[in-house]
Amino acid sequence: MRGNLLLIVSAVAAFHVSAANSFFENSGNSDSSRITSVDVLLERLAGLQDYSASATYSVLLPSAENEIVYDVELQSAAPTDTLSPCGYLISWSVNAPTGKSAGFTSYSDGNHFSYSDERLQEYHFDNDSLPFVTGRGGVQRNARFASILPAFIAGEIGRMTADSAYTFTFNPDACYSGHSAVRLDAVESVKGYTARELSYIFDAMTGSPLRISVESNPGSISEQSVTVDYGVPLASPVADFSEATLISLYPDVFERFRQGSFRLENLPGTAMPGFSMPTPTGERYTYHRGDPFNRPTVIAVIDPEVASASSTVQSIRDAVNALPSATDIIWAVKSRHIDTIEQLLGYGLREDETILTGANSIIRDCGITAFPAMIFIDKTGTIKSVHIGANKNLAEIVMQKVALM
C-alpha cells in the first residue's frame, strides 16, 4: 500500500474508558519519568521500536459534507538499515460509495510492498535502488499512512523544530481522556499567512501518540482537515514483515496480483481498472474504477497487426446483434493510426459502440499479453469473465458470456 503526500493527522473520537486504560497501562516505554520537553518527547518516540496500534484516520475535503474514514492497523519494528526510520506493516480499509476497499503497505530490509485497488506493487533495493532514494525520501518513506507511525512522527517534529517557518507551544501538563498527556501545538506560516495549524497529543510517560490534528489553509475555501484516533495495541501483531510473512497473510493478493502473475485471466470478480483514452474524433473517454456502466459491456482489446483482428470484430458484432438485450461494445485498439482503425472497424460508428485508440494503458493495467482479449463487465463495473484469442466459435462464446452477466 505508497507515494503519499506528507500527512500530519488529528483525531475526533474519544477512546472507550476500558480500552484507553489498557492502552495507557501497556504501551511502549517502561521508563516511568514524565516527558518534560520536546527533546525528551523525541527520545521516547524514537524508542517505540516494537509498536502496534489500531487507528481511525479521517479526511474532510473542501466542500465535502462527510469525512472519508479509514480503519488502520499499524505495526513497526526497529530499523535494519538507513532507508527508513523503522520497518512496518500497515493495513487499512475504507467504506466508499462503490463498496469497501482495503489494502496494505510494508517495508523491511530493502523490500517494499504496496497493495491497493487490486494492484500489488513491489520494490527491492537489491534489484533497483532508485525508487528508494528519489521522490522526497523514496517509496518507503512516502507510503500511505506511514507518516503516522511514531518513528516518522519523531522525524517530522524534529524537522519542524529546526525550521523557522514554524512556531511552537509545548504543554507538559496536558490531559487526554482523563489521563496524563503532553501536547505540542505548531503553526506553519508561509509569507505571513497561516498554512497549517497542527496539534499533537502524546502519552506523558511513553510518548505513544494519542491524537494529532492538522488544519491546512484554515479559514480559506480550500481548508482541509485530516484526523486520526490512535487505539489500543493489536491483539496479535506479526513477528516480522518479511515477504514470507506477507504471503501468509495475503495469499490471494500475491497469487493473483503479483506482477509476475498479474494476468487478465485472474481478474474476474474484481472491479474494472480505470482508464482514459482518446477517440478517433479527438475526444477523450474516461472511466473511473468503481463507476457503473449503462449496460452490460464487452471491452474488446484489438491489435490490428494480428491476423484474426477483422474476423474478431465481425464475430463480436454478430454475437451482440443476436442478443435479446442491449449490450455495449468498447473497441480498445492498440494502434493510434486513424486510417488503420477505420479500415478495421468501418467508417460508421454504431450506436452501441465506442472506439478508443492507443490502448497501451488498458493493456498494461489488465495484464493483457495476447490478442484479441475480451473483458465482459456487468452494469456494476465488475469483471464477470474474460476471453483471450480468436476461433471459429467466438460469436457463440461471446453470446454465452454476455448471457451470464
Disulfide bonds with the S-S distance in Angstrom:
none
